[in-house]
Every structure is written in C-alpha cells, then in structure tokens.
Amino acid sequence: MNTAVIFAGGVGKRMHAKDIPKQFLKMHDKPIIVHTLELFEDHPEIDAIVVACVSNYIGYMNELVRKYNLKKVQKIVPGGKSGQESIFNGLKAAEMIGNRDKDIVLIHDGVRPLINAKTIRDNIESVQKYGSAITSVRAKETIIVVDDNETIKSVNDRAHSRLARAPQSFYLKDILKAHEKSIADNKLDFIDSCSMMTYYGKKLHLVDGPQENIKITTPDDFYTMRALLDAKENAQIYGLEG
C-alpha cells in the first residue's frame, strides 16, 4: 500500500495570520490543506492518506474531508510539538491502517499544494527501486553556509547544490525505525526526514520536482503561491497546459 502522510500540525507564526493556522487559510476559495490533499486523493497510485493536524482543528479537518469528499483520508491524528513529532504521529497512524514491513509512505507538507502527479509517481518508483525518494530542485542561486554568528563557512558550488523539498518517501519500516532510534537517542530536532535518514547512515536517492513546489511559510509565499495557482488556472482555461 502507498500511503501519503500529510503533516499539518504547525500554527504558522511567521504568516502573522490571526488565529488561523496557515494550512487552513483559503486560496481560490478553498483551504490550502485541501488543495494539497486533493493531489493525493486524485492520484491512482495512492491508496490511503493520513493527516497529522493541529489538535484543536481536528474537528474542522473532519468537516473538510466530508465537504470535499476526500475518501482516501483514513486517519486524522493530532500533530506534535515539532514537525518531527507530527510526522512520527502520522507514521504510527499509517502503521495502524497498513503493513509496516511492506508499505511505502510519502511524507508531505500540508502547505505544499503545487506538486504534480509525476512527482508522486516518481517518488513511488524511486522507493521501489532504491528504497528512498527525496524530492528536490536544482539551486538557481549560490548557497552560502554560515555559522551561528552569520560568519561564512563555505560557498557551495551551485552546480552541485540542490534544495530538498517534498514529498520525502521511504518504506514505512525504514523511516519508523529511524524515528524510533531518534527518540531513544533523544535526538528530537531533525528538520525533516531527509536529515534524519542521513544522520543514521541511510543512502538517499534524489528525484526531480517542480520548481513551483514551494512551502507556504511567510506572507510572501502566500502571494507567490496564489499567483502560481492563477497562472495554472489560466493555462488550463486557455489550453496552454498539456
């Protein structure tokens, strides 16, 4: 079984939105999280969806699932205090509805609604062939690495630099094992699954994703995403999208 684990447990403080977590802000008259979920709902190779949600929005999330007829959503569980904990909660829910030893999980941000069917398919095929899939895009600008004092440590060669995005996909047994190890080691500050798996010595395989697959974190991201969705809609209307 191929399960999408969507984490939407954050409150989005950098969005400066009053009271509403960023994943529930509306874009094109639909909450951002619904745009994301529909991509997985409509994909023929996705069998189930799990959502790790802000605890006090679980009731609302259930309402959205019913309203938008998201039949593949099988579990909605509380998010955690961190992204790492939210993902772990989602993975444990995926284990409950599936098979730990055989299933593939695609871990995705609820606020990345601009992936496409090819990216999902490529992730699944990469896990089947290599055991992992880290969606990424080529860096278009120079990446500078700094220390805590903003002192430059290195200037990376753009030709050999990529930006990790999502989905990040694995066999369920492998990513759960890493999470369980991190809890035992009291390593609770991994920024994403890619970082965790690398720390524990897992060789990861990259897949290309669309450049527009940005994460909505700040107000600037919100307006950029809205413009991208407008362009996508116009392309469909005028027959420019294949």
C-alpha positions, 0 to 999 in steps of 0.5 A: 500500500502507498500511503501519503502522510500529510503533516499539518500540525504547525500554527504558522507564526511567521504568516502573522495570520490571526488565529488561523493556522496557515494550512487552513487559510483559503486560496481560490476559495478553498483551504490550502490543506485541501488543495494539497490533499486533493493531489493525493486523493486524485492520484491512482497510485495512492491508496490511503492518506493520513493527516497529522493536524493541529489538535484543536482543528481536528474537528474542522479537518473532519468537516473538510474531508466530508465537504470535499469528499476526500475518501482516501483520508483514513486517519486524522491524528493530532500533530506534535510539538515539532514537525518531527513529532507530527510526522512520527504521529502520522507514521504510527497512524499509517502503521495502524491502517497498513503493513509496516514491513511492506508499505511505502509512505510519502511524507508531505507538507500540508502547505505544499499544494503545487506538486504534480502527479509525476512527482508522486509517481516518481517518488513511488518508483524511486522507493521501489527501486532504491528504497528512498525518494527525496524530492528536490530542485536544482539551486538557481542561486549560490548557497552560502553556509554560515555559522551561528554568528552569520560568519561564512563557512563555505560557498557551495558550488551551485552546480552541485547544490540542490534544495530538498523539498517534498514529498520525502518517501521511504518504506514505512519500516525504514523511516519508523525505525529511524524515528524510533532510534531518534527518540531513544537517542533523544535526538528530537530536532531533525528538520525533516526526514531527509536529515534524519535518514542521513544522520543514521547512515541511510543512502538517499536517492534524489528525484526531480520536482517542480520548481513551483513546489514551494512551502507556504511559510511567510506572507510572501509565499502566500502571494507567490503561491496564489499567483502560481495557482492563477497562472495554472488556472489560466493555462488550463482555461486557455489550453496552454497546459498539456 
